[in-house]
Amino acid sequence: MKKSSLIILTISFILITLSSFAQKIAPYIKVGTSSKNINELSKDIKSALVSNDFIYLGQYAPGGKSNLKVITFTSKNIMNTVLKVKDRGALAAVLTVALVKKGNTTTISYLNPDYIFNAYLRSSYDKFAVTLGNVSLDLKKALSPFGTDFFGFGGALTKNELRKYHYKVMMPYFSDPVTLKEFSSFNEGVKVIKQNLSNKKGNTKKVYELVFNNSKIAVFGVALTSKEEGEGSFLPIIGEDNIAGMPYQIILQGNKATMLHGRYGLAIHWPELSMGTFMKIMSTPGYIEDSLKGLTE
């Protein structure tokens, strides 16, 4: 190959790479709308996901509201891949579909896999981009009977911004988790958290659990049910259209239970959130930490 041709190919590769990192990624994808009963609609979506080789985990109504529904799911491919990312990669194992009813119309949307994989797996995502890239295609196929929109909303960040995300100066990064507790063993941690969730301790409720005994990793999706400080209180302020960003998670790796800092976890799922609005939920990150820490005690 001539030297000039090699230089052109190299420059082209660099430009393509830079273009990829400059492209904005939305946190949520709107599928479409439906006039169907929200509970019947959730059953149909669950069935469609399972029929397309996704694994249903659980669902709930954030804030206990009958007009809201979050359906959680994963797949063998997703789980097997994200477990290879040692720094809390399993947080990216769970995807969600959201149903938001306004009047007689329910909007169907989902958490964009490409968004959350870049945020939680960061540069490790590059190693698995081909494998995990198919997730978006498979999910679109599964949900295509429910709409034809498939456009992004809720803001947009580049891959580089997602991988280094922090809301504002001095705010926490993904790499600044909150340690909830260190147990004597992984098995003890699983037992304590499961028991507390079963008892709905501290106004919480289990949405799902994933326990990987061989890897000594577990992820729990937790509904925050307090009427005064839970989801019913803060979601209307920051925006219920983004509820595919819920529920909040606890991850247990080895004997250590951690969570994403509230000022990171909420901000990454509500990237359009203004500082003025964030100030209205100043106590929420602390409330989430107290609630999830209580599940480890």
N, C-alpha and C positions, 0 to 999 in steps of 0.2 A: 504494500500500500504506500502511495506517495505521501511525503511528509505533509503536504498541503491538505490532502484528504483527511489525514489523521487529525490535523488541527481542527478542521471543520466539524468532524464527528465529535471531537471532545467539547468544542464550544456548544454544539447542539445539545449534547447530553447535559451540560451545565445549565443551559437555558431551560431545558425541560424540567430539570430538577428544581430550579429556582421558581419556575412557574407553578409547579406542584405545591411548593411550600407557601406560595403567595395566595393560592386559591382559598377563598373563604368557605368554611364548613358550618352549616347551621346545626344547632343542637337537636332540632325536632323536624320531622317530616309529616306534613299533613297528607292524609290518604284521601279523605273526602267527608261527606256528611250523610246522615241517615235519619229517617223519621221513625225507625223501629224502636221498640221498647229497649231501654239501655241494658236491662238484664238479659233479654233475649239476644241482643247484639253481642254482648260479652261472651255468651255461650257459643255463638257462631264463630266469633274470632278465635276463641280457644280451640274449637274444632279445626279451624283452618290452619292454625299454627301447628297443632299436633299432626295433622295430615301431611304437613310439609317438613316433617322430621324435627320440629322444635319440641322442646320439653317444657310442658306447663309447670309452673312452680306455685302460683297462688295469685289471688287478686283481692282488692279491698277498695273501700270508698273513703278517700282522704277526707279527714274532718268529719267522717260519718255522714257525708252529704250524699243523698240519693241520686243527685245529678252528676256525680263524679265517680269514675271507676279507673283503676290502674290494674292492668293484667301483666304479670311478670313471667318470664320464660327464659330458657337458655337452649343450648344444643350440645351434643357430645363434642362436636368440633370446636365450639367456643371454649368449653371447659378444658378440654385437653390442651388447647393452645395457650390460653391465658395463664394456666397453672405453671407454665414454663417461665413466666416473668416473676422472679422471686420477690420483688418489692411490691407486694399487695396487688399483683396482677389479677388475682381472683375477684377483685371488686368489679372488674369489667366483664365478669361471666354472665351477669344478669341484664337482660334488656326488657323494655316495657312498651306496652301499648296503652294509650290514654283515651278515655271517652269523656267528653265534656258536653253535657246537655244544656242548651240555652233555648228556652221556649219549647218548641216541638222538634227541634233539630239537634242531633248529637254529632259533634265533630270527632273524627277518628284520627289520631296521630300516634307517632312512636318516636322513641329516643333514637337518634341517628347513630347507628353502630360506629361509623367512621369518626364521629365526633368524640364519643366516649372512649373508643380504643386509643385515639391519639392522646386524649387527656390523661387516661389512667395507665396506659402501657408506655407512653412517651416514645423515646427513640427505639425502644424494643419492638414497637409496632412494625418497624421497617422489615424486621426479620420474618414477620408473619403476614405481611400485607397481602400477598397473593391468597393465602388460605382464608384470612379473615375478610378479605375484600368480597368474597363470595357471599358472606352473611347478608350484606345489604341487598344483593340480587335475590337471594332466597327469600328474604323477608318481604321484599316488594312483590315477589310472585305470590307469596302466601296471602298477602293482604289486598291483592289486586281486585278480588271480587267485591271489595267494600268501597272502592273509589278509584278515580283516575287522576287525581291532582298530583300527588307525590312531589310537592315543592317544600323547600325549607322555610322555617320561621323561628322566631325566638332570639334573633341575633345571628352573628356569624363571626368566627375566628379562624385565623390561618392555622396550619399544622404547627408552626413554630410557636404561635401564641398559646395554643392549647397545651403544648408540651411544657411550656414554662409559665403556665397561667398563674397569675395572682391578680386579685380584683383591683387593688390599689397599692401604692407604695406602702411598705411595711406590713402588708397583709400576708397571710400564710400561703405557702405553695402546697402542691400535692405531697412533697417531701417533708412536710411539717405535720404529721399526724398527731392526734391526741391519744396518749396512752391511757386506756381505761383501767386496765389491771393486768398484772402478771400472776398467773396461776401456778400451782405446783406442777401441773402437767396439762397437755392438750386435752386429754379426756376429762379432767376436772373442769376445764373452761367450758367445754361443750355441755357438760352436765348442768353446770350452774346457770348458764345463759338460757338453755332450753327450759329449765325448770322455772326460771323467773318469767320468761315469755309465756309459758303455759299458765302461769298465775296472773298474767297481765299486770305485772308489778310496775308501779309508777306511771300509770296511765299509758301503757304501751300494749301493743298487740303484734303477734308474729304474722308477717305476710308470707315469708318463705324462709327456708334454710337450705344451705348446701354444705354438706360435710364430706370432706375428702380425707378419710382416715389415713390413707397411705402417705399423703403429702402433709398431714397434720395441719390442714387449713380448713377453716369453716367461715361461711359468710351468712349473716342473718339480715333479712329485711325487716325493719321495725316501723310500724305505724305509731304515730305520736297522737294519742287520743285525748289529751287534756283539753277541756273546753276553753280554759283561760289562756293557755300558752302553746297548745299543740297546733296541728295542721289546720284545724278549723279557725284558728286565730290568725296565723301568719300567712297562709296561702292566699286568702282574699286580698291581702295587702301587696304581695309581690307578684301575684298573677296566677290564676288557676289554669290558664291555657297551657302552662308548662308543667303540669303535674306528672308527665311521663318522667320527670326528674326525681320522682319519689318512688319508693320510700327510702328513708335514711338507712345506712348500713353499719353493721359492726363486722369487722374482720378479725378472726382469731388465727394467728400464725404461730405454730409451736405453742408456747404457753402465754403469749402476749396478745391481749385484745386491744385493738385500736379503732379509731374512727377518723374520717376526714374532718378537719377543723370546720366548724360551721361557717366561718367566713370564707372558706374555700368551697365547701360542698354546695352551699346554696348559690354562691356567686357563679360557679361553673355551669350550673343548670339554669341560671337566670342572668346570662351575660349582658342583657340590656338594662339591668337594674341600676337605677340612679342612686347616687349617694344619699340623696334626700329620702328616697323610699327605703333604702337600707337602714337609715337611721331610725325609721319607724319600727323596725324589728331588732333593735339593738340587743334586746335580752334573749332573742331566739337562739343564737349560737350557744350561749351558756345554758339555756334550758335543754337543748338537745344533748349537750355533753352531760349534764346532770342526769338526764333520763337514761341515756345509754350506759353511763357509769353505774347507775343503780341496778342495771340488769346483770352486772358482773359481780355484784356483792351478795 
